[in-house]
């Protein structure tokens, strides 16, 4: 039988630091994954809440979530993890069911690259 622990606030052992559980639930990442382009198609080295990928075109991919978010008013972040330093990563909450990640080089052309995708909020 599963147990449920219901609390409103978490406090450390000395009672000096506390935080509301709602803050923790809203502040954790809802989706994250490092995308790897070794075969020309994005795959995940690891992930949270990622069902699949759709490779739209060179440098442009969609991340399909396992569980949708409540809204697209989320914060997305990312970083270039390839050895090329001239790439910029742009991530956004495309819909409540998927995110979009693109990589562009210094010439502003789309380019496949290993990168990270993170989505916070809900």
N, CA and C atoms as an extended XYZ file, in Angstrom:
366
Properties=species:S:1:pos:R:3:atomname:S:1:resname:S:1:resid:I:1 pbc="F F F"
N         0.840       -1.182        0.000 N   UNK     1
C         0.000        0.000        0.000 CA  UNK     1
C         0.882        1.240        0.000 C   UNK     1
N         0.571        2.177       -0.858 N   UNK     2
C         1.339        3.415       -0.958 CA  UNK     2
C         1.009        4.341        0.200 C   UNK     2
N         1.993        5.131        0.597 N   UNK     3
C         1.808        6.104        1.669 CA  UNK     3
C         1.798        7.505        1.085 C   UNK     3
N         1.092        8.401        1.740 N   UNK     4
C         1.049        9.794        1.335 CA  UNK     4
C         1.484       10.631        2.523 C   UNK     4
N         2.429       11.520        2.277 N   UNK     5
C         2.881       12.466        3.284 CA  UNK     5
C         2.389       13.843        2.847 C   UNK     5
N         1.539       14.456        3.625 N   UNK     6
C         0.963       15.753        3.262 CA  UNK     6
C         1.513       16.839        4.165 C   UNK     6
N         2.237       17.757        3.537 N   UNK     7
C         2.808       18.886        4.281 CA  UNK     7
C         2.662       20.145        3.433 C   UNK     7
N         2.646       21.280        4.086 N   UNK     8
C         2.586       22.556        3.384 CA  UNK     8
C         3.955       23.208        3.271 C   UNK     8
N         4.819       22.939        4.250 N   UNK     9
C         6.119       23.591        4.312 CA  UNK     9
C         7.180       22.570        4.711 C   UNK     9
N         8.342       22.647        4.078 N   UNK    10
C         9.495       21.847        4.467 CA  UNK    10
C        10.448       22.747        5.230 C   UNK    10
N        10.959       22.249        6.349 N   UNK    11
C        11.865       23.016        7.197 CA  UNK    11
C        13.079       22.168        7.516 C   UNK    11
N        14.278       22.800        7.582 N   UNK    12
C        15.470       22.033        7.926 CA  UNK    12
C        15.466       21.688        9.415 C   UNK    12
N        16.413       20.861        9.840 N   UNK    13
C        16.443       20.344       11.210 CA  UNK    13
C        16.564       21.450       12.255 C   UNK    13
N        17.213       22.565       11.922 N   UNK    14
C        17.370       23.656       12.886 CA  UNK    14
C        16.221       24.660       12.829 C   UNK    14
N        15.274       24.450       11.933 N   UNK    15
C        14.126       25.344       11.724 CA  UNK    15
C        14.538       26.739       11.267 C   UNK    15
N        15.725       26.862       10.696 N   UNK    16
C        16.189       28.160       10.204 CA  UNK    16
C        15.766       28.427        8.772 C   UNK    16
N        15.588       27.391        8.002 N   UNK    17
C        15.262       27.542        6.585 CA  UNK    17
C        14.025       26.723        6.264 C   UNK    17
N        13.065       27.354        5.604 N   UNK    18
C        11.863       26.625        5.221 CA  UNK    18
C        11.406       27.089        3.841 C   UNK    18
N        10.619       26.241        3.204 N   UNK    19
C        10.109       26.552        1.877 CA  UNK    19
C         8.758       25.860        1.694 C   UNK    19
N         7.846       26.532        1.030 N   UNK    20
C         6.528       25.951        0.766 CA  UNK    20
C         6.667       24.869       -0.307 C   UNK    20
N         5.952       23.787       -0.149 N   UNK    21
C         6.017       22.703       -1.142 CA  UNK    21
C         5.480       23.166       -2.490 C   UNK    21
N         4.579       24.135       -2.518 N   UNK    22
C         4.073       24.650       -3.796 CA  UNK    22
C         5.197       25.323       -4.580 C   UNK    22
N         6.130       25.973       -3.878 N   UNK    23
C         7.276       26.596       -4.535 CA  UNK    23
C         8.159       25.535       -5.181 C   UNK    23
N         8.344       24.438       -4.512 N   UNK    24
C         9.165       23.350       -5.044 CA  UNK    24
C         8.496       22.745       -6.273 C   UNK    24
N         7.202       22.502       -6.194 N   UNK    25
C         6.484       21.898       -7.326 CA  UNK    25
C         6.498       22.805       -8.549 C   UNK    25
N         6.335       24.106       -8.367 N   UNK    26
C         6.322       25.035       -9.497 CA  UNK    26
C         7.719       25.351      -10.011 C   UNK    26
N         8.737       25.193       -9.174 N   UNK    27
C        10.076       25.582       -9.561 CA  UNK    27
C        10.922       24.490      -10.181 C   UNK    27
N        10.444       23.258      -10.183 N   UNK    28
C        11.245       22.176      -10.747 CA  UNK    28
C        11.071       22.102      -12.255 C   UNK    28
N        12.061       21.525      -12.903 N   UNK    29
C        11.977       21.361      -14.357 CA  UNK    29
C        10.852       20.395      -14.692 C   UNK    29
N        10.051       20.748      -15.692 N   UNK    30
C         8.967       19.878      -16.159 CA  UNK    30
C         9.429       19.016      -17.322 C   UNK    30
N        10.425       19.501      -18.069 N   UNK    31
C        10.993       18.764      -19.198 CA  UNK    31
C        12.475       19.119      -19.265 C   UNK    31
N        13.320       18.127      -19.498 N   UNK    32
C        14.715       18.411      -19.823 CA  UNK    32
C        15.287       17.246      -20.609 C   UNK    32
N        16.223       17.555      -21.461 N   UNK    33
C        16.939       16.508      -22.189 CA  UNK    33
C        18.143       17.074      -22.913 C   UNK    33
N        19.232       16.327      -22.918 N   UNK    34
C        20.352       16.656      -23.787 CA  UNK    34
C        20.146       15.946      -25.125 C   UNK    34
N        20.071       16.704      -26.198 N   UNK    35
C        19.898       16.130      -27.541 CA  UNK    35
C        21.264       15.855      -28.157 C   UNK    35
N        21.375       14.694      -28.784 N   UNK    36
C        22.607       14.283      -29.432 CA  UNK    36
C        22.299       14.051      -30.904 C   UNK    36
N        23.102       14.614      -31.777 N   UNK    37
C        22.889       14.527      -33.219 CA  UNK    37
C        23.936       13.660      -33.915 C   UNK    37
N        24.426       12.629      -33.273 N   UNK    38
C        25.498       11.827      -33.862 CA  UNK    38
C        25.081       11.141      -35.162 C   UNK    38
N        23.807       10.803      -35.314 N   UNK    39
C        23.340       10.139      -36.533 CA  UNK    39
C        22.603       11.088      -37.470 C   UNK    39
N        22.572       12.391      -37.147 N   UNK    40
C        21.831       13.353      -37.952 CA  UNK    40
C        20.384       13.488      -37.517 C   UNK    40
N        19.931       12.603      -36.652 N   UNK    41
C        18.578       12.637      -36.100 CA  UNK    41
C        18.700       12.821      -34.590 C   UNK    41
N        17.906       13.694      -33.982 N   UNK    42
C        18.062       13.907      -32.545 CA  UNK    42
C        17.657       12.688      -31.727 C   UNK    42
N        18.483       12.362      -30.748 N   UNK    43
C        18.173       11.348      -29.745 CA  UNK    43
C        18.506       11.954      -28.386 C   UNK    43
N        17.996       11.361      -27.336 N   UNK    44
C        18.245       11.882      -25.992 CA  UNK    44
C        19.287       11.033      -25.285 C   UNK    44
N        20.289       11.701      -24.716 N   UNK    45
C        21.268       11.006      -23.890 CA  UNK    45
C        20.618       10.616      -22.566 C   UNK    45
N        19.630       11.373      -22.136 N   UNK    46
C        18.844       11.146      -20.923 CA  UNK    46
C        17.654       12.088      -21.045 C   UNK    46
N        16.634       11.962      -20.211 N   UNK    47
C        15.518       12.893      -20.340 CA  UNK    47
C        14.552       12.791      -19.170 C   UNK    47
N        13.710       13.797      -19.064 N   UNK    48
C        12.586       13.825      -18.142 CA  UNK    48
C        11.374       14.308      -18.924 C   UNK    48
N        10.298       13.542      -18.920 N   UNK    49
C         9.025       13.893      -19.555 CA  UNK    49
C         9.137       14.062      -21.070 C   UNK    49
N         9.988       13.277      -21.706 N   UNK    50
C        10.151       13.326      -23.160 CA  UNK    50
C         9.654       12.015      -23.755 C   UNK    50
N         8.678       12.106      -24.671 N   UNK    51
C         8.131       10.913      -25.327 CA  UNK    51
C         8.877       10.598      -26.608 C   UNK    51
N         9.153       11.642      -27.415 N   UNK    52
C         9.799       11.427      -28.708 CA  UNK    52
C        10.276       12.761      -29.268 C   UNK    52
N        10.928       12.681      -30.438 N   UNK    53
C        11.417       13.863      -31.138 CA  UNK    53
C        10.873       13.869      -32.557 C   UNK    53
N        10.694       15.046      -33.093 N   UNK    54
C        10.366       15.209      -34.505 CA  UNK    54
C        11.444       16.099      -35.101 C   UNK    54
N        12.211       15.556      -36.040 N   UNK    55
C        13.271       16.319      -36.695 CA  UNK    55
C        12.638       17.066      -37.857 C   UNK    55
N        12.401       18.368      -37.692 N   UNK    56
C        11.702       19.170      -38.683 CA  UNK    56
C        12.569       19.443      -39.913 C   UNK    56
N        13.797       19.867      -39.658 N   UNK    57
C        14.772       20.166      -40.712 CA  UNK    57
C        16.118       20.335      -40.035 C   UNK    57
N        17.143       20.586      -40.807 N   UNK    58
C        18.467       20.820      -40.233 CA  UNK    58
C        18.381       21.906      -39.169 C   UNK    58
N        18.873       21.594      -37.974 N   UNK    59
C        18.918       22.573      -36.894 CA  UNK    59
C        17.606       22.868      -36.211 C   UNK    59
N        16.539       22.155      -36.537 N   UNK    60
C        15.201       22.455      -36.015 CA  UNK    60
C        14.517       21.151      -35.604 C   UNK    60
N        14.164       21.036      -34.328 N   UNK    61
C        13.530       19.809      -33.838 CA  UNK    61
C        12.437       20.139      -32.824 C   UNK    61
N        11.467       19.257      -32.739 N   UNK    62
C        10.402       19.356      -31.747 CA  UNK    62
C        10.598       18.253      -30.713 C   UNK    62
N        10.368       18.599      -29.447 N   UNK    63
C        10.449       17.654      -28.343 CA  UNK    63
C         9.032       17.405      -27.878 C   UNK    63
N         8.549       16.196      -28.070 N   UNK    64
C         7.179       15.835      -27.705 CA  UNK    64
C         7.166       15.333      -26.265 C   UNK    64
N         6.336       15.969      -25.426 N   UNK    65
C         6.295       15.652      -24.003 CA  UNK    65
C         5.460       14.400      -23.741 C   UNK    65
N         5.831       13.681      -22.709 N   UNK    66
C         5.029       12.549      -22.241 CA  UNK    66
C         3.742       13.066      -21.600 C   UNK    66
N         3.862       14.085      -20.756 N   UNK    67
C         2.713       14.733      -20.115 CA  UNK    67
C         2.732       16.214      -20.487 C   UNK    67
N         1.625       16.702      -20.987 N   UNK    68
C         1.535       18.106      -21.407 CA  UNK    68
C         1.654       19.051      -20.217 C   UNK    68
N         2.068       20.265      -20.488 N   UNK    69
C         2.099       21.299      -19.463 CA  UNK    69
C         0.733       21.981      -19.421 C   UNK    69
N         0.488       22.762      -18.388 N   UNK    70
C        -0.797       23.444      -18.253 CA  UNK    70
C        -0.906       24.646      -19.185 C   UNK    70
N         0.247       25.200      -19.582 N   UNK    71
C         0.246       26.413      -20.382 CA  UNK    71
C         1.557       26.502      -21.161 C   UNK    71
N         1.592       27.384      -22.152 N   UNK    72
C         2.844       27.635      -22.878 CA  UNK    72
C         3.614       28.798      -22.256 C   UNK    72
N         3.084       29.371      -21.182 N   UNK    73
C         3.770       30.454      -20.481 CA  UNK    73
C         4.820       29.865      -19.555 C   UNK    73
N         5.835       29.291      -20.158 N   UNK    74
C         6.896       28.613      -19.436 CA  UNK    74
C         8.227       29.258      -19.784 C   UNK    74
N         9.217       28.954      -19.004 N   UNK    75
C        10.568       29.424      -19.275 CA  UNK    75
C        11.375       28.282      -19.860 C   UNK    75
N        11.934       28.494      -21.040 N   UNK    76
C        12.766       27.486      -21.691 CA  UNK    76
C        14.201       27.970      -21.733 C   UNK    76
N        15.099       27.060      -21.572 N   UNK    77
C        16.515       27.390      -21.651 CA  UNK    77
C        17.245       26.296      -22.385 C   UNK    77
N        18.461       26.583      -22.736 N   UNK    78
C        19.260       25.588      -23.416 CA  UNK    78
C        20.680       26.044      -23.565 C   UNK    78
N        21.505       25.139      -24.006 N   UNK    79
C        22.899       25.471      -24.226 CA  UNK    79
C        23.464       24.578      -25.313 C   UNK    79
N        24.460       25.084      -25.981 N   UNK    80
C        25.182       24.339      -26.995 CA  UNK    80
C        26.154       23.407      -26.274 C   UNK    80
N        26.115       22.127      -26.578 N   UNK    81
C        27.043       21.189      -25.944 CA  UNK    81
C        28.010       20.589      -26.953 C   UNK    81
N        28.005       21.108      -28.178 N   UNK    82
C        28.927       20.597      -29.189 CA  UNK    82
C        30.299       21.251      -29.018 C   UNK    82
N        31.270       20.785      -29.770 N   UNK    83
C        32.610       21.363      -29.704 CA  UNK    83
C        32.710       22.656      -30.498 C   UNK    83
N        31.696       22.974      -31.293 N   UNK    84
C        31.693       24.215      -32.065 CA  UNK    84
C        31.148       25.346      -31.199 C   UNK    84
N        31.902       26.417      -31.084 N   UNK    85
C        31.491       27.510      -30.204 CA  UNK    85
C        30.679       28.583      -30.925 C   UNK    85
N        30.460       28.431      -32.222 N   UNK    86
C        29.769       29.484      -32.976 CA  UNK    86
C        28.277       29.212      -33.142 C   UNK    86
N        27.703       28.413      -32.263 N   UNK    87
C        26.296       28.041      -32.396 CA  UNK    87
C        25.461       28.649      -31.278 C   UNK    87
N        24.295       29.194      -31.639 N   UNK    88
C        23.350       29.701      -30.663 CA  UNK    88
C        22.139       28.791      -30.598 C   UNK    88
N        21.640       28.506      -29.400 N   UNK    89
C        20.501       27.606      -29.196 CA  UNK    89
C        19.291       28.441      -28.796 C   UNK    89
N        18.168       28.195      -29.431 N   UNK    90
C        16.920       28.899      -29.139 CA  UNK    90
C        15.843       27.869      -28.829 C   UNK    90
N        15.294       27.912      -27.623 N   UNK    91
C        14.272       26.967      -27.190 CA  UNK    91
C        12.997       27.714      -26.838 C   UNK    91
N        11.843       27.081      -27.091 N   UNK    92
C        10.576       27.694      -26.705 CA  UNK    92
C         9.529       26.613      -26.470 C   UNK    92
N         8.520       26.956      -25.666 N   UNK    93
C         7.360       26.086      -25.468 CA  UNK    93
C         6.450       26.312      -26.663 C   UNK    93
N         6.492       25.416      -27.626 N   UNK    94
C         5.744       25.571      -28.870 CA  UNK    94
C         4.240       25.414      -28.627 C   UNK    94
N         3.865       24.350      -27.949 N   UNK    95
C         2.483       24.100      -27.513 CA  UNK    95
C         2.566       23.501      -26.117 C   UNK    95
N         1.445       23.162      -25.512 N   UNK    96
C         1.489       22.516      -24.201 CA  UNK    96
C         1.969       21.065      -24.310 C   UNK    96
N         2.029       20.528      -25.520 N   UNK    97
C         2.430       19.131      -25.718 CA  UNK    97
C         3.837       18.973      -26.286 C   UNK    97
N         4.466       20.084      -26.697 N   UNK    98
C         5.806       19.959      -27.270 CA  UNK    98
C         6.579       21.270      -27.183 C   UNK    98
N         7.893       21.130      -27.232 N   UNK    99
C         8.783       22.271      -27.272 CA  UNK    99
C         9.532       22.275      -28.591 C   UNK    99
N        10.110       23.417      -28.924 N   UNK   100
C        10.863       23.528      -30.169 CA  UNK   100
C        12.268       24.015      -29.843 C   UNK   100
N        13.242       23.413      -30.461 N   UNK   101
C        14.623       23.801      -30.253 CA  UNK   101
C        15.312       23.974      -31.600 C   UNK   101
N        15.991       25.094      -31.769 N   UNK   102
C        16.732       25.354      -33.008 CA  UNK   102
C        18.155       25.775      -32.653 C   UNK   102
N        19.049       25.508      -33.572 N   UNK   103
C        20.441       25.933      -33.423 CA  UNK   103
C        20.839       26.679      -34.678 C   UNK   103
N        21.453       27.841      -34.503 N   UNK   104
C        21.917       28.648      -35.637 CA  UNK   104
C        23.400       28.956      -35.463 C   UNK   104
N        24.105       29.038      -36.594 N   UNK   105
C        25.519       29.376      -36.557 CA  UNK   105
C        25.718       30.881      -36.700 C   UNK   105
N        26.962       31.317      -36.778 N   UNK   106
C        27.253       32.759      -36.870 CA  UNK   106
C        26.673       33.409      -38.115 C   UNK   106
N        26.424       32.631      -39.155 N   UNK   107
C        25.816       33.152      -40.381 CA  UNK   107
C        24.304       33.168      -40.300 C   UNK   107
N        23.755       32.831      -39.127 N   UNK   108
C        22.315       32.750      -38.876 CA  UNK   108
C        21.640       31.643      -39.677 C   UNK   108
N        22.407       30.626      -40.066 N   UNK   109
C        21.852       29.460      -40.759 CA  UNK   109
C        21.582       28.359      -39.746 C   UNK   109
N        20.499       27.623      -39.962 N   UNK   110
C        20.204       26.499      -39.089 CA  UNK   110
C        21.302       25.450      -39.213 C   UNK   110
N        21.684       24.845      -38.075 N   UNK   111
C        22.751       23.849      -38.067 CA  UNK   111
C        22.465       22.797      -37.007 C   UNK   111
N        22.584       21.518      -37.358 N   UNK   112
C        22.430       20.454      -36.368 CA  UNK   112
C        23.567       20.535      -35.362 C   UNK   112
N        23.232       20.384      -34.102 N   UNK   113
C        24.227       20.462      -33.049 CA  UNK   113
C        23.699       19.788      -31.796 C   UNK   113
N        24.602       19.176      -31.030 N   UNK   114
C        24.226       18.663      -29.714 CA  UNK   114
C        23.862       19.854      -28.835 C   UNK   114
N        22.768       19.718      -28.069 N   UNK   115
C        22.309       20.831      -27.235 CA  UNK   115
C        21.441       20.339      -26.103 C   UNK   115
N        21.157       21.209      -25.170 N   UNK   116
C        20.280       20.910      -24.037 CA  UNK   116
C        18.973       21.673      -24.181 C   UNK   116
N        17.888       21.062      -23.680 N   UNK   117
C        16.576       21.709      -23.645 CA  UNK   117
C        16.040       21.568      -22.225 C   UNK   117
N        15.560       22.671      -21.655 N   UNK   118
C        14.923       22.645      -20.338 CA  UNK   118
C        13.675       23.510      -20.368 C   UNK   118
N        12.653       23.061      -19.655 N   UNK   119
C        11.418       23.830      -19.552 CA  UNK   119
C        11.013       23.888      -18.086 C   UNK   119
N        10.802       25.087      -17.577 N   UNK   120
C        10.368       25.308      -16.186 CA  UNK   120
C         9.043       26.041      -16.210 C   UNK   120
N         8.198       25.746      -15.242 N   UNK   121
C         6.905       26.401      -15.123 CA  UNK   121
C         5.794       25.422      -15.423 C   UNK   121
N         4.595       25.841      -15.270 N   UNK   122
C         3.425       25.004      -15.580 CA  UNK   122
C         2.224       25.832      -15.303 C   UNK   122
